[in-house]
Structure formats: C-alpha cells, structure tokens
Amino acid sequence: MQKFDKLSGIAAPLDILNIDTDMIIPKQFLKTIKRSGLGANLFHEMRFDDAGNDRPEFVLNKPAYKAAKIIVAGDNFGCGSSREHAPWALLDYGIRCVISTSFADIFFNNCFKNGILPIKVTAEQREALMADAADAENPELSIDLANQTISRPNGATINFDVEPFRKQCLLDGLDDIGLTLEKGSDIDSFEASRDADRPWL
C-alpha cells in the first residue's frame, strides 16, 4: 500500500449529501477483482451522459478539477453497500483524501485499508473547506497526516483527529497483508515449533 504522509493537491467540491457506493462506482463495473482501471468509471453516472460524453457541469470534468487528489464532500459519504471497489475507484482516479462531516462505517474502514485518508471535520469547517475548493483559481489544500492538520489557501489550519493505529498504518503504508507480513519471523518460528511438537498436523 502506498504510504501517506503529506499531500498537497487540488480539492474538488462535491457538495452532495449521501453519496453512496453505487454513485461512486456503479454495480455494472464490479466484475473485476483488480484494483486498477476502476478510476475510469468513478462517479460514472454523474460524469458521463448516456452516450458516454462528459457532463460539463460535473466537478471532475471541469478543467480546474480534473487532477483532483482531494474531495470535500457532503454528509454521509460512502453510504450504501459495502463494496470495496468504491475506495479502489477513488484511489485509481488519484483521490488520496476525502473530507466530510461523516462517513459510512464500512467505507471509512475500507479507505484506511487502501491508502486513502478519510477526514472528519465539523460542519463549519467543512463549509470553509468547501468554499476553498469552490475557488477554481486556487482550490489547493495541504494535508499533513503526521501533524494532523489541513492547511487552507488563506494560511489557516484545521486540526483533525485520527485513530493512532490507523494513522501509523497509513504513514508506514501497511494494509492487513502488510501488517501480517511484518510478523513473518514470528509466524515461521511458531510453525517450526508446531511441526516439531505435533508432526501429525
């Protein structure tokens, strides 16, 4: 998993409530178990019309936001089904951080396991960040995970909370498999002693 330490990039304002996982990556694109390629269909029904053409009014189709790395979103982001393809699609597009006042629990957990930082802020802070992102002339935010701060274009900073274990996993780039592999020597020792003590297993 890619490490997450500091991130500076364009923040796209997505001021929509209850964006569910089917809106993030519709069900017809769930036929793959690969994590790559899903970014092309991120927010498919909002990004494209029935003919496959860009909808110019959708934020990620606007020139200022095509290279967005951060999304500032409405409440309850990632609700709906538990599909892990949703964070896969965000990551494949290039989104490394989503900021909102609230997230669906499973989506929130899946983000950390895939190298995406979901940040919870207050409604007042979200509105300030949404206004920053809506300024197409300078929609850039800077995230410092180690210090748990968001730096705004006007120089102000917003502090955010993150659970220490999850924070460390992002900083180290460790998903569940990576965490297990870190215990490789202990696992090998256990298996060797088990084989010696119980050779019939």
N, CA, C and O of each residue as an XYZ file, in Angstrom:
804
protein
N       0.841     -1.186      0.000
C       0.000      0.000      0.000
C       0.886      1.250      0.000
O       1.890      1.313      0.710
N       0.505      2.222     -0.793
C       1.270      3.463     -0.867
C       1.206      4.217      0.458
O       0.142      4.350      1.062
N       2.364      4.709      0.900
C       2.412      5.454      2.147
C       1.678      6.786      2.008
O       1.594      7.357      0.921
N       1.158      7.262      3.116
C       0.508      8.569      3.151
C       1.176      9.371      4.250
O       1.125      8.991      5.420
N       1.803     10.478      3.881
C       2.428     11.357      4.869
C       1.890     12.770      4.683
O       1.079     13.250      5.475
N       2.354     13.424      3.631
C       1.862     14.759      3.306
C       1.270     14.744      1.902
O       1.775     14.067      1.006
N       0.210     15.487      1.730
C      -0.472     15.546      0.441
C      -0.878     16.977      0.162
O      -1.609     17.585      0.944
N      -0.410     17.514     -0.944
C      -0.849     18.831     -1.414
C      -1.449     18.648     -2.790
O      -0.826     18.054     -3.670
N      -2.637     19.147     -2.978
C      -3.257     18.953     -4.279
C      -4.594     19.662     -4.386
O      -5.092     20.263     -3.434
N      -5.149     19.571     -5.568
C      -6.438     20.196     -5.859
C      -7.544     19.487     -5.103
O      -7.617     18.258     -5.088
N      -8.399     20.269     -4.479
C      -9.560     19.742     -3.763
C     -10.817     20.033     -4.569
O     -11.099     21.188     -4.889
N     -11.567     18.999     -4.896
C     -12.797     19.158     -5.670
C     -13.995     19.265     -4.721
O     -14.161     18.418     -3.843
N     -14.827     20.291     -4.888
C     -16.025     20.426     -4.051
C     -17.154     19.543     -4.574
O     -17.590     19.700     -5.715
N     -17.621     18.629     -3.754
C     -18.707     17.733     -4.145
C     -19.791     17.859     -3.078
O     -19.955     16.986     -2.225
N     -20.508     18.943     -3.148
C     -21.467     19.305     -2.101
C     -22.798     18.585     -2.315
O     -23.823     19.194     -2.621
N     -22.737     17.257     -2.141
C     -23.917     16.410     -2.314
C     -24.034     15.526     -1.080
O     -23.044     14.945     -0.637
N     -25.235     15.421     -0.523
C     -25.463     14.576      0.640
C     -25.611     13.109      0.232
O     -26.086     12.797     -0.860
N     -25.194     12.222      1.130
C     -25.460     10.786      0.980
C     -24.951     10.196     -0.341
O     -25.670      9.452     -1.008
N     -23.741     10.522     -0.705
C     -23.149      9.894     -1.891
C     -22.861      8.439     -1.549
O     -22.007      8.154     -0.709
N     -23.568      7.521     -2.195
C     -23.406      6.115     -1.829
C     -22.394      5.424     -2.743
O     -21.924      5.999     -3.725
N     -22.074      4.185     -2.397
C     -21.031      3.470     -3.134
C     -21.447      3.163     -4.569
O     -20.581      2.991     -5.427
N     -22.749      3.090     -4.854
C     -23.196      2.862     -6.217
C     -22.993      4.117     -7.061
O     -22.782      4.022     -8.270
N     -23.056      5.286     -6.437
C     -22.759      6.526     -7.149
C     -21.257      6.636     -7.383
O     -20.822      7.152     -8.413
N     -20.468      6.152     -6.430
C     -19.018      6.212     -6.569
C     -18.550      5.274     -7.684
O     -17.767      5.676     -8.545
N     -19.026      4.029     -7.669
C     -18.694      3.073     -8.732
C     -19.914      2.169     -8.956
O     -20.150      1.262     -8.159
N     -20.683      2.393    -10.009
C     -21.917      1.641    -10.241
C     -21.687      0.138    -10.362
O     -20.595     -0.322    -10.694
N     -22.736     -0.599    -10.084
C     -22.665     -2.061     -9.967
C     -22.170     -2.751    -11.228
O     -21.560     -3.816    -11.136
N     -22.413     -2.181    -12.402
C     -22.006     -2.852    -13.643
C     -20.487     -2.902    -13.820
O     -19.984     -3.596    -14.704
N     -19.763     -2.168    -12.979
C     -18.306     -2.171    -13.080
C     -17.643     -3.002    -11.980
O     -16.440     -2.883    -11.746
N     -18.426     -3.835    -11.314
C     -17.895     -4.628    -10.203
C     -17.486     -6.032    -10.618
O     -17.335     -6.910     -9.768
N     -17.307     -6.251    -11.894
C     -16.999     -7.594    -12.388
C     -15.534     -7.968    -12.204
O     -15.163     -9.125    -12.400
N     -14.703     -7.011    -11.833
C     -13.280     -7.257    -11.678
C     -12.897     -7.346    -10.212
O     -13.543     -6.748     -9.352
N     -11.827     -8.106     -9.931
C     -11.264     -8.112     -8.578
C      -9.918     -7.392     -8.579
O      -9.190     -7.408     -7.586
N      -9.597     -6.757     -9.713
C      -8.384     -5.955     -9.793
C      -8.665     -4.550     -9.277
O      -9.766     -4.024     -9.442
N      -7.667     -3.956     -8.658
C      -7.842     -2.613     -8.116
C      -7.567     -1.530     -9.148
O      -7.840     -0.354     -8.905
N      -7.033     -1.917    -10.289
C      -6.688     -0.932    -11.311
C      -7.780     -0.849    -12.371
O      -8.498     -1.817    -12.620
N      -7.891      0.325    -12.992
C      -8.827      0.512    -14.084
C     -10.181      1.050    -13.692
O     -10.950      1.480    -14.552
N     -10.490      1.034    -12.400
C     -11.820      1.457    -11.955
C     -11.986      2.976    -11.951
O     -13.107      3.485    -11.963
N     -10.869      3.692    -11.934
C     -10.949      5.155    -11.909
C     -11.645      5.723    -13.133
O     -12.244      6.797    -13.065
N     -11.572      5.017    -14.244
C     -12.219      5.485    -15.479
C     -13.729      5.570    -15.328
O     -14.389      6.312    -16.055
N     -14.278      4.810    -14.383
C     -15.737      4.791    -14.183
C     -16.160      5.388    -12.852
O     -17.305      5.224    -12.430
N     -15.241      6.079    -12.191
C     -15.583      6.761    -10.934
C     -16.706      7.769    -11.181
O     -16.645      8.552    -12.128
N     -17.730      7.746    -10.327
C     -18.884      8.655    -10.450
C     -19.473      8.612    -11.868
O     -19.863      9.642    -12.419
N     -19.530      7.404    -12.449
C     -19.862      7.237    -13.859
C     -21.142      7.956    -14.269
O     -21.156      8.673    -15.269
N     -22.207      7.772    -13.511
C     -23.494      8.322    -13.929
C     -23.547      9.832    -13.787
O     -24.342     10.489    -14.460
N     -22.712     10.392    -12.922
C     -22.651     11.840    -12.784
C     -21.648     12.455    -13.769
O     -21.809     13.598    -14.197
N     -20.609     11.681    -14.123
C     -19.564     12.203    -15.020
C     -19.935     12.132    -16.485
O     -19.524     12.983    -17.273
N     -20.724     11.106    -16.864
C     -20.981     10.865    -18.284
C     -22.476     10.784    -18.583
O     -23.271     10.371    -17.739
N     -22.844     11.188    -19.808
C     -24.231     11.029    -20.231
C     -24.420      9.644    -20.840
O     -23.494      8.833    -20.839
N     -25.608      9.375    -21.355
C     -25.913      8.039    -21.874
C     -25.060      7.665    -23.080
O     -24.907      6.484    -23.395
N     -24.511      8.656    -23.747
C     -23.666      8.400    -24.914
C     -22.188      8.289    -24.536
O     -21.332      8.076    -25.395
N     -21.902      8.435    -23.246
C     -20.525      8.330    -22.791
C     -19.745      9.623    -22.856
O     -18.531      9.636    -22.654
N     -20.445     10.718    -23.138
C     -19.776     12.021    -23.201
C     -19.715     12.667    -21.822
O     -20.585     12.443    -20.979
N     -18.679     13.468    -21.604
C     -18.547     14.172    -20.332
C     -19.736     15.083    -20.088
O     -20.209     15.764    -20.998
N     -20.217     15.089    -18.846
C     -21.195     16.087    -18.440
C     -20.400     17.302    -17.961
O     -19.752     17.218    -16.918
N     -20.422     18.404    -18.665
C     -19.551     19.538    -18.334
C     -19.827     20.146    -16.970
O     -18.962     20.806    -16.394
N     -21.035     19.927    -16.449
C     -21.376     20.528    -15.160
C     -20.813     19.754    -13.974
O     -20.782     20.277    -12.861
N     -20.360     18.496    -14.194
C     -19.840     17.705    -13.084
C     -18.438     18.172    -12.740
O     -17.620     18.421    -13.625
N     -18.168     18.287    -11.447
C     -16.949     18.952    -10.987
C     -15.676     18.331    -11.547
O     -14.769     19.066    -11.936
N     -15.576     17.007    -11.604
C     -14.331     16.384    -12.066
C     -14.129     16.502    -13.569
O     -13.064     16.155    -14.080
N     -15.148     16.991    -14.285
C     -14.999     17.246    -15.716
C     -14.580     18.679    -16.008
O     -14.282     19.023    -17.151
N     -14.558     19.503    -14.987
C     -14.138     20.891    -15.172
C     -12.615     20.963    -15.174
O     -11.970     20.294    -14.367
N     -12.027     21.759    -16.063
C     -10.572     21.804    -16.203
C      -9.818     22.013    -14.894
O      -8.745     21.439    -14.705
N     -10.354     22.813    -14.002
C      -9.650     23.125    -12.749
C      -9.569     21.935    -11.805
O      -8.742     21.922    -10.893
N     -10.433     20.919    -12.019
C     -10.530     19.826    -11.044
C     -10.210     18.439    -11.616
O     -10.317     17.445    -10.897
N      -9.825     18.355    -12.876
C      -9.579     17.042    -13.483
C      -8.466     16.277    -12.778
O      -8.458     15.046    -12.783
N      -7.524     17.001    -12.170
C      -6.394     16.349    -11.492
C      -6.561     16.373     -9.974
O      -5.576     16.357     -9.236
N      -7.800     16.410     -9.515
C      -8.049     16.495     -8.071
C      -7.473     15.287     -7.331
O      -7.538     14.157     -7.814
N      -6.911     15.546     -6.154
C      -6.412     14.498     -5.272
C      -7.230     14.410     -3.987
O      -7.114     13.454     -3.220
N      -8.062     15.435     -3.771
C      -8.843     15.553     -2.540
C     -10.288     15.852     -2.921
O     -10.544     16.591     -3.872
N     -11.223     15.285     -2.186
C     -12.638     15.617     -2.357
C     -13.171     16.168     -1.046
O     -12.967     15.578      0.016
N     -13.851     17.295     -1.126
C     -14.589     17.832      0.017
C     -16.053     17.531     -0.262
O     -16.634     18.061     -1.209
N     -16.646     16.680      0.565
C     -17.957     16.109      0.241
C     -19.027     16.440      1.273
O     -18.742     16.922      2.369
N     -20.271     16.164      0.881
C     -21.403     16.326      1.786
C     -21.448     15.220      2.830
O     -20.645     14.287      2.804
N     -22.407     15.342      3.752
C     -22.537     14.392      4.855
C     -22.771     12.961      4.363
O     -23.303     12.738      3.275
N     -22.358     12.000      5.197
C     -22.655     10.576      4.998
C     -22.063     10.041      3.704
O     -22.739      9.339      2.952
N     -20.815     10.367      3.445
C     -20.158      9.913      2.226
C     -19.853      8.417      2.316
O     -19.398      7.928      3.350
N     -20.109      7.698      1.226
C     -19.786      6.272      1.164
C     -20.836      5.359      1.759
O     -20.538      4.217      2.109
N     -22.063      5.845      1.880
C     -23.137      5.008      2.420
C     -23.560      3.976      1.372
O     -23.008      3.943      0.272
N     -24.526      3.146      1.710
C     -24.991      2.130      0.770
C     -24.285      0.803      0.983
O     -23.963      0.440      2.114
N     -24.046      0.081     -0.098
C     -23.455     -1.250      0.012
C     -21.994     -1.159      0.448
O     -21.385     -0.090      0.416
N     -21.448     -2.305      0.857
C     -20.118     -2.330      1.465
C     -18.994     -2.533      0.449
O     -17.868     -2.828      0.849
N     -19.255     -2.389     -0.823
C     -18.276     -2.718     -1.866
C     -16.940     -1.991     -1.670
O     -16.889     -0.768     -1.546
N     -15.871     -2.778     -1.647
C     -14.530     -2.196     -1.516
C     -14.073     -1.568     -2.825
O     -13.079     -0.843     -2.855
N     -14.794     -1.843     -3.905
C     -14.465     -1.225     -5.185
C     -14.570      0.307     -5.112
O     -13.946      1.007     -5.909
N     -15.355      0.826     -4.163
C     -15.517      2.279     -4.073
C     -14.192      2.978     -3.745
O     -13.791      3.877     -4.484
N     -13.497      2.598     -2.662
C     -12.181      3.215     -2.457
C     -11.170      2.840     -3.533
O     -10.278      3.631     -3.840
N     -11.294      1.640     -4.113
C     -10.392      1.273     -5.214
C     -10.545      2.262     -6.376
O      -9.555      2.704     -6.958
N     -11.785      2.601     -6.704
C     -12.036      3.520     -7.818
C     -11.512      4.914     -7.515
O     -10.916      5.560     -8.377
N     -11.732      5.376     -6.294
C     -11.223      6.692     -5.899
C      -9.703      6.732     -6.008
O      -9.135      7.671     -6.567
N      -9.057      5.712     -5.471
C      -7.597      5.661     -5.480
C      -7.063      5.564     -6.904
O      -6.080      6.226     -7.240
N      -7.690      4.757     -7.736
C      -7.231      4.595     -9.109
C      -7.360      5.898     -9.895
O      -6.562      6.163    -10.794
N      -8.351      6.704     -9.562
C      -8.514      8.016    -10.212
C      -7.429      8.988     -9.755
O      -7.022      9.880    -10.499
N      -6.969      8.798     -8.519
C      -5.950      9.694     -7.964
C      -6.361     10.381     -6.683
O      -5.614     11.207     -6.159
N      -7.552     10.051     -6.159
C      -8.038     10.645     -4.912
C      -7.354      9.959     -3.738
O      -7.440      8.738     -3.604
N      -6.678     10.719     -2.888
C      -5.994     10.160     -1.720
C      -6.637     10.596     -0.407
O      -6.298     10.069      0.653
N      -7.560     11.551     -0.468
C      -8.168     12.063      0.767
C      -9.593     12.517      0.484
O      -9.858     13.179     -0.520
N     -10.507     12.155      1.380
C     -11.892     12.625      1.308
C     -12.211     13.301      2.633
O     -11.971     12.736      3.700
N     -12.750     14.505      2.563
C     -13.084     15.280      3.754
C     -14.597     15.446      3.821
O     -15.222     15.877      2.852
N     -15.185     15.105      4.966
C     -16.623     15.244      5.144
C     -16.927     15.341      6.636
O     -16.042     15.180      7.476
N     -18.169     15.600      6.944
C     -18.576     15.612      8.352
C     -18.862     14.216      8.865
O     -18.799     13.968     10.069
N     -19.181     13.286      7.942
C     -19.485     11.919      8.366
C     -19.323     10.960      7.196
O     -19.468     11.332      6.031
N     -19.014      9.697      7.549
C     -18.822      8.641      6.565
C     -19.580      7.397      7.014
O     -19.806      7.193      8.207
N     -19.966      6.575      6.055
C     -20.475      5.248      6.395
C     -19.319      4.435      6.975
O     -18.190      4.518      6.492
N     -19.610      3.645      8.019
C     -18.547      2.957      8.762
C     -17.697      2.040      7.894
O     -16.469      2.085      7.969
N     -18.334      1.207      7.069
C     -17.570      0.244      6.275
C     -16.699      0.962      5.250
O     -15.537      0.600      5.061
N     -17.244      1.964      4.594
C     -16.455      2.736      3.642
C     -15.286      3.408      4.356
O     -14.165      3.404      3.848
N     -15.538      3.976      5.514
C     -14.499      4.647      6.311
C     -13.354      3.680      6.599
O     -12.184      4.021      6.424
N     -13.698      2.473      7.042
C     -12.676      1.466      7.335
C     -11.929      1.041      6.074
O     -10.708      0.883      6.097
N     -12.656      0.858      4.981
C     -12.031      0.427      3.739
C     -11.048      1.460      3.194
O     -10.057      1.101      2.558
N     -11.317      2.724      3.440
C     -10.391      3.764      2.978
C      -9.013      3.570      3.599
O      -8.004      3.588      2.893
N      -8.968      3.386      4.898
C      -7.685      3.217      5.577
C      -6.939      1.990      5.061
O      -5.711      1.995      4.981
N      -7.672      0.954      4.716
C      -7.045     -0.284      4.249
C      -6.545     -0.195      2.811
O      -5.895     -1.115      2.314
N      -6.851      0.919      2.146
C      -6.448      1.082      0.751
C      -5.634      2.350      0.507
O      -5.453      2.761     -0.639
N      -5.147      2.967      1.573
C      -4.252      4.112      1.411
C      -4.934      5.446      1.202
O      -4.301      6.403      0.756
N      -6.226      5.525      1.521
C      -6.964      6.782      1.423
C      -7.230      7.297      2.833
O      -7.609      6.527      3.716
N      -7.035      8.582      3.046
C      -7.291      9.189      4.350
C      -8.665      9.844      4.358
O      -8.860     10.849      3.675
N      -9.637      9.301      5.120
C     -10.921      9.975      5.287
C     -10.845     10.881      6.527
O     -10.517     10.414      7.617
N     -11.140     12.139      6.362
C     -11.033     13.101      7.466
C     -12.417     13.601      7.841
O     -13.173     14.079      6.996
N     -12.734     13.481      9.127
C     -13.990     14.019      9.641
C     -13.749     15.413     10.211
O     -12.832     15.623     11.004
N     -14.584     16.356      9.797
C     -14.498     17.725     10.283
C     -15.882     18.175     10.742
O     -16.871     17.482     10.502
N     -15.955     19.313     11.389
C     -17.241     19.861     11.793
C     -17.944     20.457     10.578
O     -17.328     20.676      9.535
N     -19.237     20.714     10.727
C     -19.997     21.304      9.622
C     -19.425     22.671      9.245
O     -19.339     23.007      8.064
N     -19.039     23.446     10.238
C     -18.468     24.768      9.972
C     -17.137     24.648      9.225
O     -16.880     25.398      8.282
N     -16.299     23.707      9.648
C     -15.020     23.504      8.962
C     -15.233     23.004      7.544
O     -14.535     23.429      6.624
N     -16.185     22.111      7.361
C     -16.472     21.595      6.026
C     -16.916     22.718      5.096
O     -16.505     22.764      3.936
N     -17.749     23.619      5.596
C     -18.217     24.718      4.760
C     -17.064     25.627      4.340
O     -17.023     26.100      3.205
N     -16.125     25.869      5.264
C     -14.961     26.688      4.935
C     -14.104     26.010      3.874
O     -13.646     26.662      2.935
N     -13.884     24.702      4.018
C     -13.087     23.949      3.051
C     -13.812     23.824      1.715
O     -13.180     23.830      0.658
N     -15.134     23.711      1.763
C     -15.920     23.649      0.536
C     -15.773     24.958     -0.241
O     -15.666     24.958     -1.467
N     -15.771     26.069      0.493
C     -15.590     27.375     -0.158
C     -14.195     27.483     -0.763
O     -14.025     28.014     -1.860
N     -13.201     26.979     -0.041
C     -11.832     26.975     -0.587
C     -11.782     26.181     -1.887
O     -11.222     26.638     -2.883
N     -12.371     24.989     -1.868
C     -12.341     24.124     -3.042
C     -13.121     24.724     -4.208
O     -12.765     24.522     -5.368
N     -14.174     25.454     -3.900
C     -15.013     26.040     -4.948
C     -14.330     27.196     -5.665
O     -14.786     27.621     -6.727
N     -13.244     27.708     -5.099
C     -12.480     28.783     -5.735
C     -11.561     28.156     -6.784
O     -10.444     27.742     -6.474
N     -12.036     28.092     -8.015
C     -11.296     27.402     -9.075
C      -9.943     28.037     -9.368
O      -9.088     27.409     -9.991
N      -9.738     29.282     -8.924
C      -8.450     29.939     -9.132
C      -7.368     29.363     -8.228
O      -6.189     29.369     -8.584
N      -7.764     28.866     -7.059
C      -6.782     28.315     -6.113
C      -7.457     27.299     -5.201
O      -7.670     27.578     -4.021
N      -7.798     26.122     -5.728
C      -8.535     25.125     -4.940
C      -7.628     24.117     -4.233
O      -8.045     22.985     -3.989
N      -6.407     24.504     -3.902
C      -5.458     23.538     -3.357
C      -5.457     23.528     -1.830
O      -5.466     24.577     -1.187
N      -5.446     22.332     -1.270
C      -5.317     22.125      0.175
C      -4.070     21.280      0.423
O      -3.609     20.557     -0.461
N      -3.533     21.381      1.632
C      -2.380     20.571      2.021
C      -2.728     19.787      3.276
O      -3.182     20.353      4.270
N      -2.512     18.491      3.219
C      -2.810     17.600      4.340
C      -1.487     17.108      4.935
O      -0.614     16.629      4.212
N      -1.352     17.230      6.241
C      -0.180     16.717      6.955
C      -0.685     15.695      7.963
O      -1.204     16.051      9.021
N      -0.525     14.423      7.622
C      -1.062     13.382      8.487
C      -0.300     13.294      9.797
O      -0.909     13.124     10.853
N       1.026     13.408      9.747
C       1.823     13.297     10.965
C       1.386     14.320     12.007
O       1.293     14.009     13.195
N       1.119     15.544     11.554
C       0.707     16.608     12.478
C      -0.804     16.792     12.545
O      -1.314     17.602     13.318
N      -1.511     16.018     11.713
C      -2.975     16.019     11.699
C      -3.557     17.403     11.453
O      -4.387     17.899     12.215
N      -3.094     18.011     10.360
C      -3.562     19.344     10.005
C      -3.951     19.421      8.538
O      -3.408     18.712      7.691
N      -4.902     20.298      8.262
C      -5.265     20.689      6.899
C      -4.893     22.155      6.758
O      -5.360     22.986      7.536
N      -4.062     22.485      5.782
C      -3.680     23.875      5.539
C      -4.523     24.440      4.405
O      -4.587     23.881      3.310
N      -5.166     25.565      4.701
C      -6.045     26.205      3.722
C      -5.276     27.233      2.889
O      -4.189     27.649      3.290
N      -5.813     27.651      1.742
C      -5.116     28.630      0.898
C      -4.859     29.965      1.592
O      -3.906     30.664      1.248
N      -5.697     30.329      2.566
C      -5.511     31.603      3.262
C      -4.492     31.522      4.392
O      -4.276     32.506      5.099
N      -3.866     30.363      4.571
C      -2.847     30.207      5.601
C      -3.362     29.627      6.902
O      -2.573     29.233      7.760
N      -4.676     29.569      7.059
C      -5.258     28.996      8.276
C      -5.115     27.481      8.249
O      -5.002     26.877      7.182
N      -5.122     26.873      9.430
C      -5.033     25.415      9.516
C      -6.212     24.870     10.308
O      -6.750     25.535     11.193
N      -6.594     23.660      9.975
C      -7.648     22.936     10.677
C      -7.043     21.643     11.209
O      -6.412     20.896     10.461
N      -7.230     21.383     12.478
C      -6.746     20.140     13.078
C      -7.816     19.061     12.933
O      -9.012     19.350     12.977
N      -7.378     17.828     12.762
C      -8.325     16.725     12.681
C      -7.839     15.552     13.523
O      -6.650     15.427     13.818
N      -8.771     14.709     13.897
C      -8.455     13.528     14.701
C      -8.335     12.304     13.805
O      -9.017     12.199     12.785
N      -7.466     11.385     14.192
C      -7.348     10.104     13.503
C      -6.858      9.085     14.520
O      -5.981      9.380     15.331
N      -7.422      7.893     14.476
C      -7.058      6.858     15.439
C      -5.581      6.495     15.255
O      -5.148      6.249     14.130
N      -4.797      6.457     16.350
C      -3.335      6.290     16.242
C      -2.888      5.078     15.428
O      -1.952      5.181     14.635
N      -3.545      3.928     15.615
C      -3.139      2.733     14.881
C      -3.340      2.914     13.381
O      -2.458      2.577     12.591
N      -4.487      3.441     12.988
C      -4.757      3.664     11.570
C      -3.798      4.704     10.992
O      -3.329      4.574      9.862
N      -3.518      5.725     11.777
C      -2.568      6.750     11.337
C      -1.215      6.124     11.026
O      -0.619      6.406      9.986
N      -0.734      5.279     11.926
C       0.574      4.667     11.736
C       0.593      3.741     10.532
O       1.586      3.673      9.808
N      -0.506      3.029     10.321
C      -0.586      2.144      9.153
C      -0.488      2.944      7.857
O       0.184      2.516      6.919
N      -1.145      4.095      7.793
C      -1.056      4.933      6.603
C       0.351      5.489      6.435
O       0.897      5.484      5.332
N       0.933      5.964      7.521
C       2.286      6.519      7.448
C       3.292      5.476      6.983
O       4.235      5.791      6.256
N       3.086      4.225      7.410
C       4.010      3.139      7.049
C       3.623      2.425      5.756
O       4.392      1.618      5.234
N       2.430      2.723      5.243
C       1.969      2.054      4.029
C       1.630      0.591      4.250
O       1.936     -0.253      3.407
N       0.997      0.283      5.384
C       0.706     -1.103      5.732
C      -0.797     -1.383      5.691
O      -1.567     -0.777      6.435
N      -1.208     -2.304      4.818
C      -2.575     -2.805      4.856
C      -2.593     -4.069      5.711
O      -1.600     -4.373      6.371
N      -3.699     -4.812      5.713
C      -3.796     -6.004      6.561
C      -2.734     -7.036      6.204
O      -2.158     -7.670      7.088
N      -2.473     -7.207      4.908
C      -1.462     -8.170      4.489
C      -0.070     -7.711      4.922
O       0.735     -8.510      5.400
N       0.202     -6.426      4.750
C       1.487     -5.889      5.167
C       1.724     -6.034      6.656
O       2.838     -6.331      7.088
N       0.672     -5.824      7.448
C       0.788     -5.988      8.900
C       1.104     -7.436      9.253
O       1.910     -7.709     10.143
N       0.458     -8.362      8.543
C       0.722     -9.787      8.787
C       2.155    -10.156      8.423
O       2.825    -10.879      9.160
N       2.622     -9.652      7.278
C       3.977     -9.969      6.826
C       5.038     -9.416      7.774
O       6.146     -9.948      7.840
N       4.712     -8.363      8.500
C       5.665     -7.838      9.473
C       5.929     -8.833     10.599
O       6.957     -8.763     11.272
N       5.002     -9.749     10.795
C       5.145    -10.788     11.826
C       5.676    -12.085     11.231
O       5.534    -13.153     11.826
N       6.290    -11.985     10.051
C       6.727    -13.180      9.343
C       7.661    -14.068     10.135
O       7.511    -15.290     10.114
N       8.624    -13.484     10.833
C       9.578    -14.304     11.594
C       8.881    -15.016     12.748
O       9.198    -16.166     13.054
N       7.927    -14.332     13.392
C       7.171    -14.959     14.475
C       6.314    -16.110     13.949
O       6.200    -17.153     14.592
N       5.722    -15.914     12.790
C       4.903    -16.960     12.177
C       5.762    -18.168     11.827
O       5.373    -19.309     12.072
N       6.941    -17.906     11.247
C       7.850    -19.002     10.893
C       8.287    -19.781     12.124
O       8.357    -21.009     12.098
N       8.584    -19.052     13.216
C       9.013    -19.716     14.457
C       7.900    -20.572     15.027
O       8.140    -21.689     15.486
N       6.682    -20.052     14.999
C       5.536    -20.805     15.504
C       5.318    -22.072     14.688
O       5.087    -23.145     15.245
N       5.394    -21.942     13.364
C       5.151    -23.106     12.514
C       6.239    -24.166     12.696
O       5.963    -25.365     12.660
N       7.480    -23.705     12.892
C       8.571    -24.661     13.096
C       8.389    -25.424     14.408
O       8.563    -26.641     14.455
N       8.034    -24.692     15.483
C       7.840    -25.351     16.774
C       6.608    -26.250     16.752
O       6.604    -27.311     17.375
N       5.568    -25.836     16.043
C       4.362    -26.661     15.928
C       4.674    -27.954     15.184
O       4.210    -29.024     15.577
N       5.450    -27.862     14.119
C       5.797    -29.055     13.351
C       6.632    -30.023     14.182
O       6.508    -31.241     14.052
N       7.493    -29.454     15.049
C       8.336    -30.317     15.893
C       7.500    -30.984     16.992
O       7.693    -32.160     17.302
N       6.565    -30.215     17.579
C       5.771    -30.734     18.693
C       4.622    -31.617     18.229
O       4.240    -32.564     18.915
N       4.064    -31.294     17.036
C       2.884    -32.040     16.539
C       3.103    -32.394     15.079
O       2.425    -31.839     14.215
N       4.002    -33.276     14.779
C       4.327    -33.616     13.392
C       3.155    -34.235     12.631
O       3.189    -34.318     11.403
N       2.132    -34.666     13.342
C       0.984    -35.287     12.667
C       0.018    -34.245     12.070
O      -0.877    -34.601     11.304
N       0.196    -32.980     12.413
C      -0.697    -31.952     11.897
C      -0.338    -31.578     10.472
O      -0.991    -30.721      9.875
